[in-house]
Amino acid sequence: MEQLLSYASSYGFPMVVAAYLLVRIEGRLENLAASINDLAKILAERL
């Protein structure tokens, strides 16, 4: 937490928040991409 506050003072609060959110969302985006690929395969099989 101390290091996060240090980054916020050095780089600016908005940049630190944006980086934090990108790191948190990365895993969810990967899961979403995999689900979309699976859905595309299922739809291709039915057509």
C-alpha positions as CSV (number, residue, x, y, z in Angstrom):
1,M,0.0,0.0,0.0
2,E,2.9,2.3,0.8
3,Q,4.4,1.7,-2.6
4,L,1.0,2.5,-4.3
5,L,0.9,5.8,-2.5
6,S,4.4,6.6,-3.6
7,Y,3.5,5.9,-7.3
8,A,0.4,8.1,-6.9
9,S,2.5,11.0,-5.8
10,S,5.1,10.4,-8.5
11,Y,2.9,9.7,-11.5
12,G,-0.4,11.2,-10.7
13,F,-3.5,9.8,-9.2
14,P,-5.4,9.2,-12.5
15,M,-2.5,7.3,-14.1
16,V,-2.2,5.0,-11.0
17,V,-5.9,4.3,-10.9
18,A,-6.0,3.5,-14.7
19,A,-3.1,1.1,-14.3
20,Y,-4.7,-0.6,-11.3
21,L,-8.0,-1.0,-13.2
22,L,-6.3,-2.4,-16.3
23,V,-4.5,-5.0,-14.2
24,R,-7.7,-6.0,-12.5
25,I,-9.7,-6.3,-15.7
26,E,-7.1,-8.2,-17.7
27,G,-8.2,-11.6,-16.3
28,R,-11.9,-10.9,-17.0
29,L,-11.1,-9.8,-20.5
30,E,-9.2,-13.1,-21.2
31,N,-12.2,-15.1,-19.9
32,L,-14.6,-13.0,-22.1
33,A,-12.4,-13.6,-25.2
34,A,-12.4,-17.3,-24.5
35,S,-16.1,-17.4,-24.1
36,I,-16.7,-15.5,-27.3
37,N,-14.4,-18.0,-29.2
38,D,-16.3,-20.9,-27.7
39,L,-19.6,-19.4,-28.7
40,A,-18.3,-18.8,-32.3
41,K,-17.3,-22.5,-32.5
42,I,-20.7,-23.7,-31.2
43,L,-22.5,-21.5,-33.7
44,A,-20.3,-22.6,-36.6
45,E,-21.1,-26.3,-35.8
46,R,-24.9,-25.6,-35.9
47,L,-24.8,-23.9,-39.2
